[in-house]
Amino acid sequence: MDVLYFAWVRERIGLPREQVETSAATVADLVEELRAREDRYAAAFADLSALRVALDQELSDFDAPLSGVREVAFFPPMTGG
């Protein structure tokens, strides 16, 4: 699946997107797999309350299943103005 990173998440990881092979059942499982890769991923996903996730361009939760999902995007909360 495609995993996209935006704003400071992209800056910490150093990539805007990557192709990820995963056996994760949920977004939270995927985050744990990513955290275990390298320190830069651990830093980016250290505080999930500071992150939002979208599955196939629909806002979702970290406990959402990944079955059939083609794209996961991680980004900080948006503010209006």
C-alpha positions as semicolon CSV with decimal commas, in nm:
position;residue;x (nm);y (nm);z (nm)
1;M;0,000;0,000;0,000
2;D;0,102;0,361;-0,043
3;V;0,181;0,547;0,278
4;L;0,190;0,926;0,257
5;Y;0,341;1,167;0,509
6;F;0,255;1,536;0,535
7;A;0,397;1,844;0,714
8;W;0,626;1,769;1,010
9;V;0,561;1,394;0,977
10;R;0,725;1,406;0,632
11;E;1,010;1,618;0,772
12;R;1,086;1,372;1,053
13;I;1,072;1,064;0,830
14;G;1,240;1,231;0,534
15;L;1,001;1,095;0,271
16;P;0,676;1,227;0,123
17;R;0,550;0,875;0,044
18;E;0,657;0,514;0,025
19;Q;0,528;0,176;-0,079
20;V;0,485;-0,047;0,228
21;E;0,435;-0,423;0,243
22;T;0,252;-0,497;0,566
23;S;0,058;-0,767;0,746
24;A;-0,095;-0,507;0,980
25;A;-0,465;-0,553;1,047
26;T;-0,528;-0,196;1,168
27;V;-0,374;0,148;1,134
28;A;-0,238;0,115;1,488
29;D;-0,066;-0,211;1,388
30;L;0,088;-0,037;1,087
31;V;0,214;0,245;1,310
32;E;0,381;-0,012;1,538
33;E;0,552;-0,172;1,236
34;L;0,672;0,168;1,116
35;R;0,793;0,272;1,464
36;A;1,005;-0,043;1,481
37;R;1,187;0,038;1,152
38;E;1,413;0,325;1,259
39;D;1,442;0,609;1,509
40;R;1,306;0,861;1,258
41;Y;0,978;0,667;1,237
42;A;0,966;0,630;1,614
43;A;1,005;1,008;1,645
44;A;0,735;1,078;1,388
45;F;0,485;0,845;1,556
46;A;0,581;0,915;1,919
47;D;0,258;1,102;2,000
48;L;-0,046;0,969;1,811
49;S;-0,269;1,233;1,969
50;A;-0,078;1,484;1,750
51;L;-0,161;1,289;1,433
52;R;-0,457;1,224;1,207
53;V;-0,495;0,946;0,954
54;A;-0,687;0,911;0,630
55;L;-0,757;0,583;0,453
56;D;-0,813;0,618;0,078
57;Q;-0,861;0,994;0,135
58;E;-1,127;0,951;0,406
59;L;-1,055;1,060;0,765
60;S;-1,035;0,758;0,989
61;D;-0,923;0,631;1,329
62;F;-0,614;0,443;1,436
63;D;-0,823;0,135;1,519
64;A;-0,965;0,120;1,163
65;P;-0,903;-0,199;0,966
66;L;-0,663;-0,188;0,670
67;S;-0,829;-0,463;0,468
68;G;-0,872;-0,341;0,110
69;V;-0,708;-0,003;0,179
70;R;-0,477;0,124;-0,097
71;E;-0,353;0,448;0,061
72;V;-0,281;0,558;0,418
73;A;-0,195;0,921;0,488
74;F;-0,056;1,060;0,814
75;F;-0,072;1,432;0,892
76;P;-0,105;1,675;1,185
77;P;-0,449;1,813;1,271
78;M;-0,562;2,088;1,040
79;T;-0,671;2,426;1,168
80;G;-0,894;2,668;0,989
81;G;-0,841;3,034;0,960
